Amino acid sequence: MLTQYAVDDTQGVLDADCYVGVFVKDLPYKGSYAELGVAVGSGKPVILIGVYANKCILSHHPLVIARYDSIKEFLRDQRLFKYAGEVRIKEVE
């Protein structure tokens, strides 16, 4: 089961035009940091939301094209939607 999750998560990032990582709570984010690594490793542009993204060294990579402290700040930036297309934010529990 976990193997399939890992394969699906990796493929999801590879299929995406842009990786949007949401790091708004103080959580370990191990899977999200792995996805961020896949995105950077495959040359995808990255958008980070939340101050907890700073816990990962890859949050400072040149492929990070935008950073936001909150989802609210991200949603106010209308120019981003033109670039990223549809953005779905899944709440982390």
Backbone as XML, in Angstrom:
<?xml version="1.0"?>
<chain id="A" units="angstrom">
  <residue number="1" name="MET">
    <atom name="N" x="0.819" y="-1.199" z="0.000"/>
    <atom name="CA" x="0.000" y="0.000" z="0.000"/>
    <atom name="C" x="0.866" y="1.268" z="0.000"/>
  </residue>
  <residue number="2" name="LEU">
    <atom name="N" x="1.858" y="1.329" z="0.900"/>
    <atom name="CA" x="2.719" y="2.513" z="0.960"/>
    <atom name="C" x="3.543" y="2.670" z="-0.308"/>
  </residue>
  <residue number="3" name="THR">
    <atom name="N" x="3.931" y="1.555" z="-0.895"/>
    <atom name="CA" x="4.681" y="1.623" z="-2.152"/>
    <atom name="C" x="3.859" y="2.305" z="-3.231"/>
  </residue>
  <residue number="4" name="GLN">
    <atom name="N" x="2.586" y="1.960" z="-3.316"/>
    <atom name="CA" x="1.725" y="2.569" z="-4.322"/>
    <atom name="C" x="1.523" y="4.051" z="-4.053"/>
  </residue>
  <residue number="5" name="TYR">
    <atom name="N" x="1.394" y="4.434" z="-2.770"/>
    <atom name="CA" x="1.288" y="5.862" z="-2.423"/>
    <atom name="C" x="2.531" y="6.614" z="-2.878"/>
  </residue>
  <residue number="6" name="ALA">
    <atom name="N" x="3.692" y="6.021" z="-2.644"/>
    <atom name="CA" x="4.943" y="6.670" z="-3.036"/>
    <atom name="C" x="5.015" y="6.843" z="-4.550"/>
  </residue>
  <residue number="7" name="VAL">
    <atom name="N" x="4.633" y="5.805" z="-5.282"/>
    <atom name="CA" x="4.645" y="5.871" z="-6.750"/>
    <atom name="C" x="3.646" y="6.921" z="-7.237"/>
  </residue>
  <residue number="8" name="ASP">
    <atom name="N" x="2.447" y="6.916" z="-6.662"/>
    <atom name="CA" x="1.412" y="7.873" z="-7.073"/>
    <atom name="C" x="1.814" y="9.311" z="-6.767"/>
  </residue>
  <residue number="9" name="ASP">
    <atom name="N" x="2.386" y="9.545" z="-5.586"/>
    <atom name="CA" x="2.816" y="10.894" z="-5.220"/>
    <atom name="C" x="3.907" y="11.394" z="-6.161"/>
  </residue>
  <residue number="10" name="THR">
    <atom name="N" x="4.873" y="10.530" z="-6.443"/>
    <atom name="CA" x="5.954" y="10.912" z="-7.358"/>
    <atom name="C" x="5.405" y="11.221" z="-8.742"/>
  </residue>
  <residue number="11" name="GLN">
    <atom name="N" x="4.532" y="10.368" z="-9.237"/>
    <atom name="CA" x="3.973" y="10.589" z="-10.566"/>
    <atom name="C" x="3.119" y="11.844" z="-10.612"/>
  </residue>
  <residue number="12" name="GLY">
    <atom name="N" x="2.411" y="12.125" z="-9.542"/>
    <atom name="CA" x="1.608" y="13.345" z="-9.481"/>
    <atom name="C" x="2.455" y="14.595" z="-9.638"/>
  </residue>
  <residue number="13" name="VAL">
    <atom name="N" x="3.604" y="14.604" z="-8.984"/>
    <atom name="CA" x="4.515" y="15.754" z="-9.113"/>
    <atom name="C" x="5.086" y="15.811" z="-10.529"/>
  </residue>
  <residue number="14" name="LEU">
    <atom name="N" x="5.482" y="14.680" z="-11.065"/>
    <atom name="CA" x="6.059" y="14.656" z="-12.417"/>
    <atom name="C" x="5.053" y="15.077" z="-13.480"/>
  </residue>
  <residue number="15" name="ASP">
    <atom name="N" x="3.775" y="14.785" z="-13.260"/>
    <atom name="CA" x="2.737" y="15.155" z="-14.220"/>
    <atom name="C" x="2.332" y="16.625" z="-14.120"/>
  </residue>
  <residue number="16" name="ALA">
    <atom name="N" x="2.654" y="17.261" z="-13.024"/>
    <atom name="CA" x="2.235" y="18.644" z="-12.784"/>
    <atom name="C" x="3.091" y="19.633" z="-13.584"/>
  </residue>
  <residue number="17" name="ASP">
    <atom name="N" x="2.513" y="20.764" z="-13.885"/>
    <atom name="CA" x="3.263" y="21.848" z="-14.525"/>
    <atom name="C" x="4.057" y="22.629" z="-13.496"/>
  </residue>
  <residue number="18" name="CYS">
    <atom name="N" x="3.562" y="22.643" z="-12.270"/>
    <atom name="CA" x="4.137" y="23.458" z="-11.207"/>
    <atom name="C" x="3.820" y="22.769" z="-9.880"/>
  </residue>
  <residue number="19" name="TYR">
    <atom name="N" x="4.763" y="22.787" z="-8.940"/>
    <atom name="CA" x="4.511" y="22.214" z="-7.604"/>
    <atom name="C" x="4.129" y="23.331" z="-6.653"/>
  </residue>
  <residue number="20" name="VAL">
    <atom name="N" x="2.979" y="23.169" z="-5.988"/>
    <atom name="CA" x="2.539" y="24.120" z="-4.964"/>
    <atom name="C" x="2.546" y="23.381" z="-3.638"/>
  </residue>
  <residue number="21" name="GLY">
    <atom name="N" x="3.437" y="23.764" z="-2.755"/>
    <atom name="CA" x="3.539" y="23.137" z="-1.441"/>
    <atom name="C" x="2.933" y="24.029" z="-0.376"/>
  </residue>
  <residue number="22" name="VAL">
    <atom name="N" x="2.086" y="23.429" z="0.472"/>
    <atom name="CA" x="1.420" y="24.177" z="1.547"/>
    <atom name="C" x="2.002" y="23.715" z="2.871"/>
  </residue>
  <residue number="23" name="PHE">
    <atom name="N" x="2.650" y="24.646" z="3.579"/>
    <atom name="CA" x="3.348" y="24.366" z="4.832"/>
    <atom name="C" x="2.920" y="25.385" z="5.885"/>
  </residue>
  <residue number="24" name="VAL">
    <atom name="N" x="1.642" y="25.368" z="6.241"/>
    <atom name="CA" x="1.102" y="26.408" z="7.124"/>
    <atom name="C" x="0.985" y="25.976" z="8.583"/>
  </residue>
  <residue number="25" name="LYS">
    <atom name="N" x="1.259" y="24.707" z="8.871"/>
    <atom name="CA" x="1.213" y="24.210" z="10.245"/>
    <atom name="C" x="2.575" y="23.638" z="10.614"/>
  </residue>
  <residue number="26" name="ASP">
    <atom name="N" x="2.875" y="23.611" z="11.891"/>
    <atom name="CA" x="4.149" y="23.078" z="12.366"/>
    <atom name="C" x="4.065" y="21.550" z="12.426"/>
  </residue>
  <residue number="27" name="LEU">
    <atom name="N" x="4.258" y="20.912" z="11.269"/>
    <atom name="CA" x="4.179" y="19.457" z="11.119"/>
    <atom name="C" x="5.484" y="18.943" z="10.512"/>
  </residue>
  <residue number="28" name="PRO">
    <atom name="N" x="5.734" y="17.635" z="10.571"/>
    <atom name="CA" x="6.979" y="17.100" z="9.983"/>
    <atom name="C" x="7.077" y="17.251" z="8.463"/>
  </residue>
  <residue number="29" name="TYR">
    <atom name="N" x="5.961" y="17.124" z="7.722"/>
    <atom name="CA" x="5.915" y="17.299" z="6.264"/>
    <atom name="C" x="6.898" y="16.408" z="5.500"/>
  </residue>
  <residue number="30" name="LYS">
    <atom name="N" x="7.202" y="15.247" z="6.012"/>
    <atom name="CA" x="8.182" y="14.379" z="5.347"/>
    <atom name="C" x="7.801" y="14.084" z="3.896"/>
  </residue>
  <residue number="31" name="GLY">
    <atom name="N" x="6.547" y="13.717" z="3.657"/>
    <atom name="CA" x="6.110" y="13.437" z="2.290"/>
    <atom name="C" x="6.114" y="14.672" z="1.416"/>
  </residue>
  <residue number="32" name="SER">
    <atom name="N" x="5.714" y="15.796" z="1.985"/>
    <atom name="CA" x="5.690" y="17.051" z="1.215"/>
    <atom name="C" x="7.096" y="17.504" z="0.852"/>
  </residue>
  <residue number="33" name="TYR">
    <atom name="N" x="8.046" y="17.314" z="1.775"/>
    <atom name="CA" x="9.433" y="17.662" z="1.455"/>
    <atom name="C" x="9.991" y="16.728" z="0.382"/>
  </residue>
  <residue number="34" name="ALA">
    <atom name="N" x="9.582" y="15.462" z="0.409"/>
    <atom name="CA" x="10.000" y="14.524" z="-0.644"/>
    <atom name="C" x="9.438" y="14.967" z="-1.988"/>
  </residue>
  <residue number="35" name="GLU">
    <atom name="N" x="8.157" y="15.375" z="-2.010"/>
    <atom name="CA" x="7.549" y="15.874" z="-3.248"/>
    <atom name="C" x="8.272" y="17.127" z="-3.736"/>
  </residue>
  <residue number="36" name="LEU">
    <atom name="N" x="8.639" y="18.003" z="-2.821"/>
    <atom name="CA" x="9.399" y="19.199" z="-3.184"/>
    <atom name="C" x="10.717" y="18.805" z="-3.843"/>
  </residue>
  <residue number="37" name="GLY">
    <atom name="N" x="11.368" y="17.784" z="-3.306"/>
    <atom name="CA" x="12.613" y="17.289" z="-3.902"/>
    <atom name="C" x="12.407" y="16.730" z="-5.301"/>
  </residue>
  <residue number="38" name="VAL">
    <atom name="N" x="11.306" y="16.016" z="-5.498"/>
    <atom name="CA" x="10.985" y="15.489" z="-6.835"/>
    <atom name="C" x="10.766" y="16.651" z="-7.805"/>
  </residue>
  <residue number="39" name="ALA">
    <atom name="N" x="10.042" y="17.666" z="-7.350"/>
    <atom name="CA" x="9.766" y="18.826" z="-8.201"/>
    <atom name="C" x="11.059" y="19.528" z="-8.603"/>
  </residue>
  <residue number="40" name="VAL">
    <atom name="N" x="11.903" y="19.806" z="-7.648"/>
    <atom name="CA" x="13.169" y="20.486" z="-7.938"/>
    <atom name="C" x="14.053" y="19.600" z="-8.824"/>
  </residue>
  <residue number="41" name="GLY">
    <atom name="N" x="14.114" y="18.310" z="-8.493"/>
    <atom name="CA" x="14.940" y="17.380" z="-9.263"/>
    <atom name="C" x="14.489" y="17.226" z="-10.707"/>
  </residue>
  <residue number="42" name="SER">
    <atom name="N" x="13.211" y="17.460" z="-10.951"/>
    <atom name="CA" x="12.704" y="17.346" z="-12.318"/>
    <atom name="C" x="12.578" y="18.699" z="-13.011"/>
  </residue>
  <residue number="43" name="GLY">
    <atom name="N" x="13.053" y="19.762" z="-12.348"/>
    <atom name="CA" x="13.087" y="21.078" z="-12.980"/>
    <atom name="C" x="11.767" y="21.822" z="-12.987"/>
  </residue>
  <residue number="44" name="LYS">
    <atom name="N" x="10.830" y="21.434" z="-12.123"/>
    <atom name="CA" x="9.519" y="22.102" z="-12.070"/>
    <atom name="C" x="9.621" y="23.420" z="-11.300"/>
  </residue>
  <residue number="45" name="PRO">
    <atom name="N" x="8.882" y="24.434" z="-11.721"/>
    <atom name="CA" x="8.793" y="25.640" z="-10.893"/>
    <atom name="C" x="8.033" y="25.305" z="-9.613"/>
  </residue>
  <residue number="46" name="VAL">
    <atom name="N" x="8.379" y="25.985" z="-8.534"/>
    <atom name="CA" x="7.820" y="25.692" z="-7.219"/>
    <atom name="C" x="7.221" y="26.946" z="-6.609"/>
  </residue>
  <residue number="47" name="ILE">
    <atom name="N" x="6.043" y="26.790" z="-6.007"/>
    <atom name="CA" x="5.389" y="27.850" z="-5.245"/>
    <atom name="C" x="5.206" y="27.317" z="-3.832"/>
  </residue>
  <residue number="48" name="LEU">
    <atom name="N" x="5.661" y="28.071" z="-2.846"/>
    <atom name="CA" x="5.561" y="27.627" z="-1.459"/>
    <atom name="C" x="4.638" y="28.542" z="-0.673"/>
  </residue>
  <residue number="49" name="ILE">
    <atom name="N" x="3.780" y="27.920" z="0.125"/>
    <atom name="CA" x="2.840" y="28.653" z="0.963"/>
    <atom name="C" x="3.068" y="28.218" z="2.406"/>
  </residue>
  <residue number="50" name="GLY">
    <atom name="N" x="3.359" y="29.189" z="3.284"/>
    <atom name="CA" x="3.529" y="28.898" z="4.701"/>
    <atom name="C" x="4.973" y="29.038" z="5.150"/>
  </residue>
  <residue number="51" name="VAL">
    <atom name="N" x="5.137" y="29.522" z="6.361"/>
    <atom name="CA" x="6.476" y="29.782" z="6.890"/>
    <atom name="C" x="7.240" y="28.512" z="7.224"/>
  </residue>
  <residue number="52" name="TYR">
    <atom name="N" x="6.543" y="27.383" z="7.402"/>
    <atom name="CA" x="7.227" y="26.145" z="7.774"/>
    <atom name="C" x="7.955" y="25.491" z="6.609"/>
  </residue>
  <residue number="53" name="ALA">
    <atom name="N" x="7.802" y="26.012" z="5.418"/>
    <atom name="CA" x="8.577" y="25.517" z="4.278"/>
    <atom name="C" x="10.059" y="25.785" z="4.488"/>
  </residue>
  <residue number="54" name="ASN">
    <atom name="N" x="10.375" y="26.785" z="5.279"/>
    <atom name="CA" x="11.775" y="27.162" z="5.511"/>
    <atom name="C" x="12.576" y="26.087" z="6.228"/>
  </residue>
  <residue number="55" name="LYS">
    <atom name="N" x="11.907" y="25.076" z="6.790"/>
    <atom name="CA" x="12.616" y="23.991" z="7.468"/>
    <atom name="C" x="13.357" y="23.083" z="6.479"/>
  </residue>
  <residue number="56" name="CYS">
    <atom name="N" x="13.056" y="23.212" z="5.215"/>
    <atom name="CA" x="13.679" y="22.382" z="4.181"/>
    <atom name="C" x="14.634" y="23.236" z="3.346"/>
  </residue>
  <residue number="57" name="ILE">
    <atom name="N" x="15.854" y="22.770" z="3.172"/>
    <atom name="CA" x="16.861" y="23.522" z="2.415"/>
    <atom name="C" x="16.400" y="23.796" z="0.981"/>
  </residue>
  <residue number="58" name="LEU">
    <atom name="N" x="15.597" y="22.903" z="0.406"/>
    <atom name="CA" x="15.147" y="23.099" z="-0.969"/>
    <atom name="C" x="14.198" y="24.281" z="-1.115"/>
  </residue>
  <residue number="59" name="SER">
    <atom name="N" x="13.690" y="24.805" z="-0.007"/>
    <atom name="CA" x="12.820" y="25.980" z="-0.096"/>
    <atom name="C" x="13.597" y="27.213" z="-0.556"/>
  </residue>
  <residue number="60" name="HIS">
    <atom name="N" x="14.912" y="27.114" z="-0.587"/>
    <atom name="CA" x="15.754" y="28.234" z="-1.025"/>
    <atom name="C" x="16.324" y="28.007" z="-2.430"/>
  </residue>
  <residue number="61" name="HIS">
    <atom name="N" x="15.844" y="26.995" z="-3.107"/>
    <atom name="CA" x="16.331" y="26.664" z="-4.449"/>
    <atom name="C" x="15.848" y="27.725" z="-5.451"/>
  </residue>
  <residue number="62" name="PRO">
    <atom name="N" x="16.630" y="28.001" z="-6.493"/>
    <atom name="CA" x="16.224" y="28.989" z="-7.505"/>
    <atom name="C" x="14.922" y="28.651" z="-8.235"/>
  </residue>
  <residue number="63" name="LEU">
    <atom name="N" x="14.490" y="27.399" z="-8.244"/>
    <atom name="CA" x="13.222" y="27.050" z="-8.891"/>
    <atom name="C" x="12.005" y="27.488" z="-8.083"/>
  </residue>
  <residue number="64" name="VAL">
    <atom name="N" x="12.213" y="27.948" z="-6.859"/>
    <atom name="CA" x="11.104" y="28.506" z="-6.073"/>
    <atom name="C" x="10.803" y="29.880" z="-6.656"/>
  </residue>
  <residue number="65" name="ILE">
    <atom name="N" x="9.688" y="29.978" z="-7.358"/>
    <atom name="CA" x="9.357" y="31.212" z="-8.076"/>
    <atom name="C" x="8.481" y="32.157" z="-7.264"/>
  </residue>
  <residue number="66" name="ALA">
    <atom name="N" x="7.867" y="31.644" z="-6.193"/>
    <atom name="CA" x="7.023" y="32.497" z="-5.351"/>
    <atom name="C" x="6.908" y="31.880" z="-3.969"/>
  </residue>
  <residue number="67" name="ARG">
    <atom name="N" x="6.819" y="32.759" z="-2.959"/>
    <atom name="CA" x="6.664" y="32.336" z="-1.566"/>
    <atom name="C" x="5.574" y="33.187" z="-0.939"/>
  </residue>
  <residue number="68" name="TYR">
    <atom name="N" x="4.742" y="32.561" z="-0.138"/>
    <atom name="CA" x="3.660" y="33.252" z="0.560"/>
    <atom name="C" x="3.615" y="32.766" z="1.999"/>
  </residue>
  <residue number="69" name="ASP">
    <atom name="N" x="3.331" y="33.666" z="2.917"/>
    <atom name="CA" x="3.248" y="33.293" z="4.327"/>
    <atom name="C" x="1.947" y="32.582" z="4.677"/>
  </residue>
  <residue number="70" name="SER">
    <atom name="N" x="0.908" y="32.772" z="3.878"/>
    <atom name="CA" x="-0.393" y="32.182" z="4.202"/>
    <atom name="C" x="-1.164" y="31.867" z="2.922"/>
  </residue>
  <residue number="71" name="ILE">
    <atom name="N" x="-2.184" y="31.024" z="3.063"/>
    <atom name="CA" x="-3.061" y="30.719" z="1.940"/>
    <atom name="C" x="-3.803" y="31.976" z="1.508"/>
  </residue>
  <residue number="72" name="LYS">
    <atom name="N" x="-4.199" y="32.776" z="2.472"/>
    <atom name="CA" x="-4.914" y="34.017" z="2.164"/>
    <atom name="C" x="-4.052" y="34.934" z="1.282"/>
  </residue>
  <residue number="73" name="GLU">
    <atom name="N" x="-2.782" y="35.063" z="1.620"/>
    <atom name="CA" x="-1.871" y="35.891" z="0.816"/>
    <atom name="C" x="-1.726" y="35.315" z="-0.596"/>
  </residue>
  <residue number="74" name="PHE">
    <atom name="N" x="-1.619" y="33.998" z="-0.689"/>
    <atom name="CA" x="-1.524" y="33.334" z="-1.982"/>
    <atom name="C" x="-2.757" y="33.601" z="-2.847"/>
  </residue>
  <residue number="75" name="LEU">
    <atom name="N" x="-3.931" y="33.474" z="-2.241"/>
    <atom name="CA" x="-5.170" y="33.658" z="-2.992"/>
    <atom name="C" x="-5.374" y="35.096" z="-3.463"/>
  </residue>
  <residue number="76" name="ARG">
    <atom name="N" x="-4.760" y="36.054" z="-2.790"/>
    <atom name="CA" x="-4.872" y="37.457" z="-3.216"/>
    <atom name="C" x="-4.013" y="37.755" z="-4.441"/>
  </residue>
  <residue number="77" name="ASP">
    <atom name="N" x="-3.036" y="36.929" z="-4.728"/>
    <atom name="CA" x="-2.109" y="37.178" z="-5.834"/>
    <atom name="C" x="-2.694" y="36.628" z="-7.134"/>
  </residue>
  <residue number="78" name="GLN">
    <atom name="N" x="-3.518" y="37.402" z="-7.800"/>
    <atom name="CA" x="-4.226" y="36.951" z="-8.999"/>
    <atom name="C" x="-3.299" y="36.656" z="-10.172"/>
  </residue>
  <residue number="79" name="ARG">
    <atom name="N" x="-2.161" y="37.284" z="-10.252"/>
    <atom name="CA" x="-1.256" y="37.034" z="-11.380"/>
    <atom name="C" x="-0.749" y="35.600" z="-11.372"/>
  </residue>
  <residue number="80" name="LEU">
    <atom name="N" x="-0.687" y="35.010" z="-10.212"/>
    <atom name="CA" x="-0.210" y="33.647" z="-10.091"/>
    <atom name="C" x="-1.162" y="32.657" z="-10.744"/>
  </residue>
  <residue number="81" name="PHE">
    <atom name="N" x="-2.457" y="32.876" z="-10.621"/>
    <atom name="CA" x="-3.417" y="31.955" z="-11.203"/>
    <atom name="C" x="-3.269" y="31.895" z="-12.721"/>
  </residue>
  <residue number="82" name="LYS">
    <atom name="N" x="-2.901" y="32.991" z="-13.325"/>
    <atom name="CA" x="-2.689" y="32.994" z="-14.768"/>
    <atom name="C" x="-1.549" y="32.052" z="-15.128"/>
  </residue>
  <residue number="83" name="TYR">
    <atom name="N" x="-0.528" y="32.023" z="-14.302"/>
    <atom name="CA" x="0.620" y="31.157" z="-14.564"/>
    <atom name="C" x="0.304" y="29.698" z="-14.222"/>
  </residue>
  <residue number="84" name="ALA">
    <atom name="N" x="-0.243" y="29.474" z="-13.028"/>
    <atom name="CA" x="-0.357" y="28.117" z="-12.506"/>
    <atom name="C" x="-1.604" y="27.383" z="-12.975"/>
  </residue>
  <residue number="85" name="GLY">
    <atom name="N" x="-2.601" y="28.087" z="-13.487"/>
    <atom name="CA" x="-3.828" y="27.406" z="-13.873"/>
    <atom name="C" x="-4.633" y="27.023" z="-12.645"/>
  </residue>
  <residue number="86" name="GLU">
    <atom name="N" x="-5.229" y="25.858" z="-12.685"/>
    <atom name="CA" x="-6.049" y="25.416" z="-11.554"/>
    <atom name="C" x="-5.163" y="25.018" z="-10.382"/>
  </residue>
  <residue number="87" name="VAL">
    <atom name="N" x="-5.486" y="25.523" z="-9.224"/>
    <atom name="CA" x="-4.745" y="25.177" z="-8.012"/>
    <atom name="C" x="-5.735" y="24.635" z="-6.998"/>
  </residue>
  <residue number="88" name="ARG">
    <atom name="N" x="-5.489" y="23.424" z="-6.544"/>
    <atom name="CA" x="-6.333" y="22.829" z="-5.505"/>
    <atom name="C" x="-5.487" y="22.693" z="-4.252"/>
  </residue>
  <residue number="89" name="ILE">
    <atom name="N" x="-5.996" y="23.182" z="-3.154"/>
    <atom name="CA" x="-5.274" y="23.120" z="-1.885"/>
    <atom name="C" x="-5.959" y="22.089" z="-0.997"/>
  </residue>
  <residue number="90" name="LYS">
    <atom name="N" x="-5.209" y="21.070" z="-0.608"/>
    <atom name="CA" x="-5.731" y="20.020" z="0.253"/>
    <atom name="C" x="-5.239" y="20.278" z="1.672"/>
  </residue>
  <residue number="91" name="GLU">
    <atom name="N" x="-6.168" y="20.374" z="2.597"/>
    <atom name="CA" x="-5.830" y="20.633" z="3.998"/>
    <atom name="C" x="-5.122" y="19.423" z="4.597"/>
  </residue>
  <residue number="92" name="VAL">
    <atom name="N" x="-4.039" y="19.684" z="5.316"/>
    <atom name="CA" x="-3.292" y="18.632" z="6.007"/>
    <atom name="C" x="-3.807" y="18.548" z="7.431"/>
  </residue>
  <residue number="93" name="GLU">
    <atom name="N" x="-4.131" y="17.348" z="7.868"/>
    <atom name="CA" x="-4.662" y="17.184" z="9.214"/>
    <atom name="C" x="-3.585" y="16.789" z="10.174"/>
  </residue>
</chain>
